[in-house]
Amino acid sequence: MIHIYTGNGKGKTTAALGLIIRAIGNGKRVCLIQFMKKNFEYGEIKFLENVSGIDIFQFGTDQLIDPNNPDEIDFKEAESGYKKVREALNSGKYDLIVIDEINVAVKWKLLPLEKQLELMDIKTDAEVVMTGRYASPEIIKRADLVTEMLEIKHYFNEGVQARKGVEF
Amino acid sequence: MIHIYTGNGKGKTTAALGLIIRAIGNGKRVCLIQFMKKNFEYGEIKFLENVSGIDIFQFGTDQLIDPNNPDEIDFKEAESGYKKVREALNSGKYDLIVIDEINVAVKWKLLPLEKQLELMDIKTDAEVVMTGRYASPEIIKRADLVTEMLEIKHYFNEGVQARKGVEF
C-alpha cells in the first residue's frame, strides 16, 4: 500500500516516524529516505541512528533551498535520492519504506513528477509512505491512502519559532 | 504549548509517536498516557517499552467499548487516566506529555469535557499533545496548535483490514 501524508499542517513527517517505530516494534525492516535534509541535527535521526532494523539515507545539503532558484547540487541530490528509493523498492529488503519530503522535491521541480509516479508503479510488498506538502493530484490519485494534515491553528502564526525537540 | 491532532484520517497517534522519538533523540523526558488502550500488542508500545527516557501508562481494557453503552470499568479507567495526566502535568518531570485518544474518551463521555479543559489549564513547561478524533470546539479554541488529519482516501474503504505493523 502507498500512503501519502500531505497538507500544510504539522504532523506529516512525525506520522511517518510513528509508523516507523510501530513497524520496528513488530520486527519489520525499515528504510527511511529523506529528500532535502542532510547533516542537520534532527532529534529523530539522532534517535533512529542507534536503532536496529532501520537504514537511513539523506539527500540534500545543509543549506536552505530557494524554490525559485535551486542550486545544481539540489538537483543532483534529488536524483541520487530517486535512485536510492528505486533501489530500496526493488531490493525486497524492507517491509516499510518512508520517502520523506518527496512531494516537496517534486513541487520544487528538483525531481520530475514522472519519476515519482514511476516509483509508485514499482511492484513491491513493502508499505510505502511519501510525505510532504503539495502532493500533486496525480500522486493522490495513484495512492492507496491519503491524509491531508490541515492546519487549523499553529503557534508559528503567533510568532513562535521552530524549537529543538518539537519541530526538529 | 498544547497540540491537538484530530480528524478522521490516519496519522494522529503516529504523529504523536513521531514527536516522542524526536524529543527522546534530543534528550527530553517523555510521558505517554493512553486512554482506551490496554494490554494490546501495539508495535509502538513493544518498541517504546525498551527505550529509556519515556514512561508509559495505559488506561482502558482489552475489550472494545460500545460508545452508546460503556461499561462501568471504562469510566473508572478514564478517571484513573485523568488523574495520571494531572499528576504528570504537575510533576515537572517531563518535557513532553502525550495524551493519546483523550478526545475520543471525552466524545464518548467516559470523561467530562470540563476535565479535559481543566487539564489544559494546568500550568506546565511541558509540551502537551492530545490526540483522537472528535476534538470538541472548546478544546480547539484553547489549544496552541491544531492539525486536522483529514481522510482524503483510505484503503479501509476498499475492504482492507487493519494490519499488524501498520495500524497497530
Interface residues (C-beta under 8 A of the other chain):
Chain A: M1 H3 Y5 G7 G9 K10 G11 K12 T13 T14 A15 A16 L17 G18 L19 I21 R22 A23 I24 G25 N26 K28 Y42 G43 E44 I45 K46 F47 L48 D95 L96 E127 I140 A143 D144 L145 V146 T147 E148 M149 L150 E151 I152 K153 H154 Y155 E158 V160 K164 G165 V166 F168
Chain B: M1 H3 Y5 G7 G9 K10 G11 K12 T13 T14 A15 A16 L17 G18 L19 I21 R22 A23 I24 G25 N26 G27 K28 Y42 G43 E44 I45 K46 F47 L48 D95 L96 E127 I140 A143 D144 L145 V146 T147 E148 M149 L150 E151 I152 K153 H154 Y155 E158 V160 K164 G165 V166 F168
